Amino acid sequence: MHVAERPTIGIFGAGKVGTALARLLVGAGYDVVMTGSPRQTALALLVSVVAPGARVATPEELVEQADVVILSVPFGKAATLPWPAFDGRIVVDAMNYWPPVDGHIREVDDDERSTSEIMAARNPAARVVKSLNHVGYHEMEDDSMDAGSPLRRAMAVVGDDAEARTVLAGIIDDLGFDPVDGGPIANGRALEPGHPAFGRELGAAELAALLTPSEDLAA
Ligand SMILES: NC(=O)c1ccc[n+]([C@@H]2O[C@H](COP(=O)([O-])OP(=O)(O)OC[C@H]3O[C@@H](n4cnc5c(N)ncnc54)[C@H](OP(=O)(O)O)[C@@H]3O)[C@@H](O)[C@H]2O)c1
């Protein structure tokens, strides 16, 4: 699928992260379309107040219209997303497995793969990247800075599709962060809660170093 220079962004989840990203993306000039929980009422009113300029759509409309789909729903609700419809779409897994919210999920606890690999296996035809997950929602706007600012914070993207990583890198830059291409999706482990990059204020070089597997460093 050809991705436009300024892709349309679809966001699943109109909670803390989804609305913070929507505000930043609308501010950066993106066309943003959102969908919320099936049990969420007055979504159009909510979005018009907290993310003015973003559009509201059904899940089907969102997937039809978006070049890039951001998943910002609770990890434990991932199964409620329309994975089969994500064929060929760049899908950004911004979700964190967070037992205080999600409970302990036995299959995930027992799985050696990174959580994004587990998500990507839900639809191998989707171009899944992990990104936007390791910075707190409240910091996304506070820490957004112009390119070249000496204190600009970094955000990483990992995924097995190099073009998808490049598209995300452009979006991260537009969000106000220095993009770091972290390579394959398996490297995303370092971005997960409890791992070195999660929640830390890091510049691009520091973040890139944490995403380099130790065997690469030894090579
Ligand atoms: N909070 C942070 O600082 C932060 C930062 C980066 C990443 N994350 C990750 O991003 C995700 C969202 O976090 P959050 O803090 O924004 O959570 P949140 O405030 O609870 O928002 C998530 C929203 O997604 C909705 N939702 C559930 N299933 C959905 C579906 N199928 N389609 C559309 N919307 C759906 C939820 O509705 P219901 O309440 O009805 O389920 C809720 O309104 C989590 O995986 C989290 O780990 C969080």
The ligand as a MOL file (V3000), in Angstrom:
LIG
                    3D

  0  0  0     0  0            999 V3000
M  V30 BEGIN CTAB
M  V30 COUNTS 48 52 0 0 0
M  V30 BEGIN ATOM
M  V30 1 N -1.1870 6.0190 30.1210 0
M  V30 2 C 0.0360 6.1960 29.5590 0
M  V30 3 O 0.7990 7.1010 29.9370 0
M  V30 4 C 0.4470 5.3150 28.4050 0
M  V30 5 C 1.5360 5.7000 27.6180 0
M  V30 6 C 1.8700 4.9530 26.4840 0
M  V30 7 C 1.1140 3.8110 26.1780 0
M  V30 8 N 0.0790 3.4430 26.9810 0 CHG=1
M  V30 9 C -0.7000 2.2660 26.5910 0
M  V30 10 O -1.7110 2.7490 25.6940 0
M  V30 11 C -2.9270 2.0190 25.9030 0
M  V30 12 C -4.0270 2.9920 26.3260 0
M  V30 13 O -3.6530 3.5950 27.5510 0
M  V30 14 P -4.5390 4.7730 28.1610 0
M  V30 15 O -3.8180 5.2170 29.3850 0
M  V30 16 O -4.9020 5.7490 27.1090 0 CHG=-1
M  V30 17 O -5.8470 3.9590 28.5930 0
M  V30 18 P -7.3150 4.5340 28.7720 0
M  V30 19 O -7.2580 5.9470 29.2380 0
M  V30 20 O -8.0490 3.5200 29.6030 0
M  V30 21 O -7.9090 4.5540 27.3050 0
M  V30 22 C -8.0980 3.4070 26.5470 0
M  V30 23 C -9.4450 3.5430 25.8590 0
M  V30 24 O -9.5700 2.5180 24.8770 0
M  V30 25 C -10.9260 2.0830 24.9180 0
M  V30 26 N -11.1210 0.8340 24.1990 0
M  V30 27 C -11.1760 -0.4390 24.6680 0
M  V30 28 N -11.3920 -1.2940 23.6650 0
M  V30 29 C -11.4980 -0.5590 22.5410 0
M  V30 30 C -11.7340 -0.8750 21.1820 0
M  V30 31 N -11.8760 -2.1290 20.7550 0
M  V30 32 N -11.7850 0.1440 20.2830 0
M  V30 33 C -11.6090 1.4320 20.6640 0
M  V30 34 N -11.4010 1.7870 21.9540 0
M  V30 35 C -11.3410 0.8060 22.8670 0
M  V30 36 C -11.1770 2.0200 26.3900 0
M  V30 37 O -12.5520 1.8730 26.6690 0
M  V30 38 P -13.0210 0.9020 27.8930 0
M  V30 39 O -12.7410 1.6670 29.1440 0
M  V30 40 O -14.4610 0.7110 27.6210 0
M  V30 41 O -12.2100 -0.3650 27.8010 0
M  V30 42 C -10.6190 3.3650 26.8240 0
M  V30 43 O -11.5650 4.4080 26.5940 0
M  V30 44 C -2.6160 0.9640 26.9740 0
M  V30 45 O -2.2720 -0.2410 26.3510 0
M  V30 46 C -1.4220 1.5540 27.7160 0
M  V30 47 O -0.6070 0.5610 28.2970 0
M  V30 48 C -0.2760 4.1720 28.0730 0
M  V30 END ATOM
M  V30 BEGIN BOND
M  V30 1 1 1 2
M  V30 2 2 2 3
M  V30 3 1 2 4
M  V30 4 1 4 5
M  V30 5 2 4 48
M  V30 6 2 5 6
M  V30 7 1 6 7
M  V30 8 2 7 8
M  V30 9 1 8 9
M  V30 10 1 8 48
M  V30 11 1 9 10
M  V30 12 1 9 46
M  V30 13 1 10 11
M  V30 14 1 11 12
M  V30 15 1 11 44
M  V30 16 1 12 13
M  V30 17 1 13 14
M  V30 18 2 14 15
M  V30 19 1 14 16
M  V30 20 1 14 17
M  V30 21 1 17 18
M  V30 22 2 18 19
M  V30 23 1 18 20
M  V30 24 1 18 21
M  V30 25 1 21 22
M  V30 26 1 22 23
M  V30 27 1 23 24
M  V30 28 1 23 42
M  V30 29 1 24 25
M  V30 30 1 25 26
M  V30 31 1 25 36
M  V30 32 1 26 27
M  V30 33 1 26 35
M  V30 34 2 27 28
M  V30 35 1 28 29
M  V30 36 1 29 30
M  V30 37 2 29 35
M  V30 38 1 30 31
M  V30 39 2 30 32
M  V30 40 1 32 33
M  V30 41 2 33 34
M  V30 42 1 34 35
M  V30 43 1 36 37
M  V30 44 1 36 42
M  V30 45 1 37 38
M  V30 46 2 38 39
M  V30 47 1 38 40
M  V30 48 1 38 41
M  V30 49 1 42 43
M  V30 50 1 44 45
M  V30 51 1 44 46
M  V30 52 1 46 47
M  V30 END BOND
M  V30 END CTAB
M  END
